[in-house]
Amino acid sequence: MSVPAPPSRSLRDLRDLTPARVGLGRAGAGLPTRALLEFTLDHARARDAVHAAFDVPGLISGLDGLGLESPHVSSRARDRREYLKRPDLGRKLDPASQQLLVGRQAGSCRLAIVIGDGLSPAAVNAHAVALVGSLMPRLKAERIDIGCAVVASGARVALGDEIGALLGARMVVVLIGERPGLSAPDSLGAYLTFAPRPDVTDAERNCVSNIHGAGLGYEEAALRIAWLIREGLARQVTGVALKDESGGPAPQRIETIAGGHDKSVI
């Protein structure tokens, strides 16, 4: 018995499945006018996202509406131009911000949230507060409180390590604008680090990325982040040693016992 051949598919079918630029066509030695204009527009949107103003007052107000008081800190990058040229400066707090956080330290906290502009302030302005709003009920169900929230300007991911260490946080979650692509200028990333400290490597972090309107939705992203927070606190590890299994069978649940330690129960 012969097996029927699968139906043939065209480049048009492939374009319906991906925002990637495939089958653009050709006009002489170059692109067709439509494809060239679309590329130019998306490139301009990506550049605009990188240089967008970071809405610190709006973010602080949004977090306040969620019941989270959030101080504003800055990295050592003095402006956007220096931030883009000197990634190292975006990984360190300026002296005034260090003193601010030291002055606010009131013992250790289990979880700190840092919202930083990163390479797409537009993404943070659009998605960060809504994502935190989706995350909080999931954390509350697991009896995990956000002990500290911080809004950080001129931030790279590693800035969260110093912030978390100064606040005495057992885990820090950095919500930050990802490098804009030609199909997603407003993509938000979440980076989770257990026991944050200035010498942490990227191998010790977990990442949930591609959070935006045409990518990962708030609820699905919040589910993954909450799972990683819970399991990271329970196992006391993040990074390559913690695999995201949030889509698998129901994991163990974390409860707090006397003395502030965690235990896992079925």
WOGI-V116275 format. One record per residue. N is the residue number from 1. BURIAL is 1 if it has 16 or more other ideal C-beta (glycine too) atoms within 10 Angstrom, else 0. D_FIRST is the distance of its C-alpha to the first C-alpha in Angstrom with 2 decimals. Layout:
n=N burial=BURIAL d_first=D_FIRST
n=N burial=BURIAL d_first=D_FIRST
//
This chain:
n=1 burial=0 d_first=0.00
n=2 burial=0 d_first=3.77
n=3 burial=0 d_first=6.54
n=4 burial=0 d_first=9.42
n=5 burial=0 d_first=12.49
n=6 burial=0 d_first=15.39
n=7 burial=0 d_first=18.23
n=8 burial=0 d_first=20.90
n=9 burial=0 d_first=24.22
n=10 burial=0 d_first=27.66
n=11 burial=0 d_first=30.90
n=12 burial=0 d_first=32.07
n=13 burial=0 d_first=29.44
n=14 burial=0 d_first=30.69
n=15 burial=0 d_first=34.27
n=16 burial=0 d_first=33.61
n=17 burial=0 d_first=32.72
n=18 burial=0 d_first=35.69
n=19 burial=0 d_first=39.34
n=20 burial=0 d_first=39.09
n=21 burial=0 d_first=39.97
n=22 burial=0 d_first=36.81
n=23 burial=0 d_first=36.27
n=24 burial=0 d_first=39.94
n=25 burial=0 d_first=40.10
n=26 burial=0 d_first=42.91
n=27 burial=0 d_first=46.12
n=28 burial=0 d_first=47.43
n=29 burial=0 d_first=47.91
n=30 burial=0 d_first=47.97
n=31 burial=1 d_first=46.28
n=32 burial=0 d_first=46.27
n=33 burial=0 d_first=49.28
n=34 burial=0 d_first=47.39
n=35 burial=1 d_first=45.66
n=36 burial=0 d_first=49.00
n=37 burial=0 d_first=50.90
n=38 burial=0 d_first=48.40
n=39 burial=0 d_first=48.66
n=40 burial=0 d_first=52.45
n=41 burial=0 d_first=52.60
n=42 burial=1 d_first=50.47
n=43 burial=0 d_first=52.55
n=44 burial=0 d_first=55.71
n=45 burial=1 d_first=54.47
n=46 burial=1 d_first=53.78
n=47 burial=0 d_first=57.28
n=48 burial=0 d_first=58.85
n=49 burial=1 d_first=57.18
n=50 burial=1 d_first=58.67
n=51 burial=0 d_first=62.13
n=52 burial=1 d_first=62.11
n=53 burial=0 d_first=65.08
n=54 burial=1 d_first=64.56
n=55 burial=1 d_first=65.54
n=56 burial=1 d_first=67.46
n=57 burial=0 d_first=69.52
n=58 burial=0 d_first=66.45
n=59 burial=1 d_first=64.58
n=60 burial=1 d_first=67.64
n=61 burial=0 d_first=68.16
n=62 burial=1 d_first=64.53
n=63 burial=1 d_first=64.70
n=64 burial=0 d_first=68.06
n=65 burial=0 d_first=66.43
n=66 burial=0 d_first=64.07
n=67 burial=0 d_first=67.13
n=68 burial=1 d_first=66.84
n=69 burial=0 d_first=69.92
n=70 burial=1 d_first=68.85
n=71 burial=1 d_first=71.28
n=72 burial=1 d_first=70.62
n=73 burial=1 d_first=70.67
n=74 burial=1 d_first=70.19
n=75 burial=1 d_first=69.09
n=76 burial=1 d_first=71.36
n=77 burial=1 d_first=69.77
n=78 burial=0 d_first=72.52
n=79 burial=0 d_first=70.42
n=80 burial=1 d_first=66.91
n=81 burial=0 d_first=67.56
n=82 burial=0 d_first=68.63
n=83 burial=1 d_first=65.76
n=84 burial=0 d_first=63.20
n=85 burial=0 d_first=65.08
n=86 burial=0 d_first=65.94
n=87 burial=0 d_first=63.09
n=88 burial=0 d_first=65.34
n=89 burial=1 d_first=67.85
n=90 burial=1 d_first=65.25
n=91 burial=1 d_first=64.73
n=92 burial=1 d_first=68.36
n=93 burial=1 d_first=70.51
n=94 burial=1 d_first=73.75
n=95 burial=0 d_first=76.92
n=96 burial=0 d_first=77.68
n=97 burial=1 d_first=74.24
n=98 burial=0 d_first=74.61
n=99 burial=0 d_first=77.92
n=100 burial=1 d_first=76.51
n=101 burial=1 d_first=73.79
n=102 burial=0 d_first=76.19
n=103 burial=0 d_first=78.52
n=104 burial=0 d_first=75.82
n=105 burial=0 d_first=74.65
n=106 burial=0 d_first=75.39
n=107 burial=0 d_first=73.68
n=108 burial=0 d_first=70.03
n=109 burial=1 d_first=67.13
n=110 burial=1 d_first=63.60
n=111 burial=1 d_first=61.87
n=112 burial=1 d_first=62.98
n=113 burial=1 d_first=61.20
n=114 burial=1 d_first=61.96
n=115 burial=1 d_first=61.05
n=116 burial=1 d_first=61.39
n=117 burial=1 d_first=60.96
n=118 burial=1 d_first=59.00
n=119 burial=1 d_first=57.45
n=120 burial=1 d_first=56.71
n=121 burial=1 d_first=59.58
n=122 burial=1 d_first=57.80
n=123 burial=1 d_first=54.97
n=124 burial=1 d_first=57.53
n=125 burial=1 d_first=59.55
n=126 burial=1 d_first=56.52
n=127 burial=1 d_first=54.70
n=128 burial=1 d_first=56.85
n=129 burial=1 d_first=58.90
n=130 burial=0 d_first=55.98
n=131 burial=1 d_first=53.97
n=132 burial=1 d_first=56.96
n=133 burial=0 d_first=57.27
n=134 burial=1 d_first=53.68
n=135 burial=1 d_first=54.23
n=136 burial=1 d_first=57.50
n=137 burial=0 d_first=56.29
n=138 burial=1 d_first=53.63
n=139 burial=1 d_first=56.32
n=140 burial=0 d_first=58.72
n=141 burial=0 d_first=56.26
n=142 burial=1 d_first=56.24
n=143 burial=0 d_first=60.06
n=144 burial=1 d_first=59.98
n=145 burial=0 d_first=62.61
n=146 burial=1 d_first=62.84
n=147 burial=1 d_first=66.18
n=148 burial=1 d_first=66.70
n=149 burial=1 d_first=65.35
n=150 burial=1 d_first=66.37
n=151 burial=1 d_first=65.82
n=152 burial=1 d_first=65.95
n=153 burial=1 d_first=66.59
n=154 burial=1 d_first=65.64
n=155 burial=1 d_first=63.22
n=156 burial=1 d_first=60.69
n=157 burial=1 d_first=58.50
n=158 burial=1 d_first=60.85
n=159 burial=1 d_first=63.79
n=160 burial=1 d_first=62.48
n=161 burial=1 d_first=63.21
n=162 burial=1 d_first=66.91
n=163 burial=1 d_first=67.06
n=164 burial=1 d_first=65.38
n=165 burial=1 d_first=67.69
n=166 burial=1 d_first=70.81
n=167 burial=1 d_first=69.79
n=168 burial=1 d_first=69.00
n=169 burial=1 d_first=65.44
n=170 burial=1 d_first=63.06
n=171 burial=1 d_first=60.14
n=172 burial=1 d_first=60.06
n=173 burial=1 d_first=57.43
n=174 burial=1 d_first=57.82
n=175 burial=1 d_first=56.37
n=176 burial=1 d_first=56.52
n=177 burial=1 d_first=55.33
n=178 burial=1 d_first=52.58
n=179 burial=0 d_first=52.66
n=180 burial=1 d_first=51.56
n=181 burial=0 d_first=48.40
n=182 burial=0 d_first=47.66
n=183 burial=0 d_first=45.41
n=184 burial=1 d_first=47.45
n=185 burial=1 d_first=51.23
n=186 burial=1 d_first=51.99
n=187 burial=1 d_first=49.94
n=188 burial=1 d_first=51.72
n=189 burial=1 d_first=51.24
n=190 burial=1 d_first=52.42
n=191 burial=1 d_first=53.54
n=192 burial=1 d_first=54.45
n=193 burial=1 d_first=56.80
n=194 burial=1 d_first=58.27
n=195 burial=1 d_first=61.87
n=196 burial=1 d_first=62.42
n=197 burial=0 d_first=64.92
n=198 burial=0 d_first=65.65
n=199 burial=0 d_first=63.96
n=200 burial=1 d_first=60.51
n=201 burial=0 d_first=57.58
n=202 burial=0 d_first=54.41
n=203 burial=0 d_first=52.50
n=204 burial=1 d_first=54.40
n=205 burial=1 d_first=53.14
n=206 burial=1 d_first=50.15
n=207 burial=1 d_first=49.10
n=208 burial=1 d_first=47.45
n=209 burial=0 d_first=47.04
n=210 burial=0 d_first=45.79
n=211 burial=1 d_first=47.65
n=212 burial=1 d_first=48.07
n=213 burial=0 d_first=47.06
n=214 burial=0 d_first=43.69
n=215 burial=1 d_first=43.06
n=216 burial=1 d_first=43.79
n=217 burial=0 d_first=45.67
n=218 burial=1 d_first=48.91
n=219 burial=0 d_first=47.62
n=220 burial=0 d_first=44.72
n=221 burial=1 d_first=47.04
n=222 burial=1 d_first=49.74
n=223 burial=1 d_first=47.39
n=224 burial=1 d_first=46.48
n=225 burial=1 d_first=50.09
n=226 burial=1 d_first=51.50
n=227 burial=1 d_first=49.08
n=228 burial=1 d_first=50.09
n=229 burial=1 d_first=53.76
n=230 burial=1 d_first=53.57
n=231 burial=1 d_first=51.72
n=232 burial=1 d_first=53.80
n=233 burial=1 d_first=57.00
n=234 burial=1 d_first=55.85
n=235 burial=0 d_first=54.66
n=236 burial=0 d_first=57.35
n=237 burial=0 d_first=55.04
n=238 burial=1 d_first=53.02
n=239 burial=1 d_first=51.04
n=240 burial=0 d_first=48.56
n=241 burial=0 d_first=49.47
n=242 burial=1 d_first=48.38
n=243 burial=0 d_first=44.71
n=244 burial=0 d_first=43.93
n=245 burial=0 d_first=42.08
n=246 burial=1 d_first=43.17
n=247 burial=0 d_first=39.63
n=248 burial=0 d_first=39.10
n=249 burial=0 d_first=40.58
n=250 burial=0 d_first=44.11
n=251 burial=0 d_first=46.46
n=252 burial=0 d_first=49.88
n=253 burial=0 d_first=52.71
n=254 burial=1 d_first=55.92
n=255 burial=0 d_first=59.26
n=256 burial=0 d_first=62.74
n=257 burial=0 d_first=65.20
n=258 burial=0 d_first=68.92
n=259 burial=0 d_first=69.94
n=260 burial=0 d_first=67.29
n=261 burial=0 d_first=64.60
n=262 burial=1 d_first=60.96
n=263 burial=0 d_first=59.09
n=264 burial=0 d_first=55.48
n=265 burial=0 d_first=54.71
n=266 burial=0 d_first=51.52
//
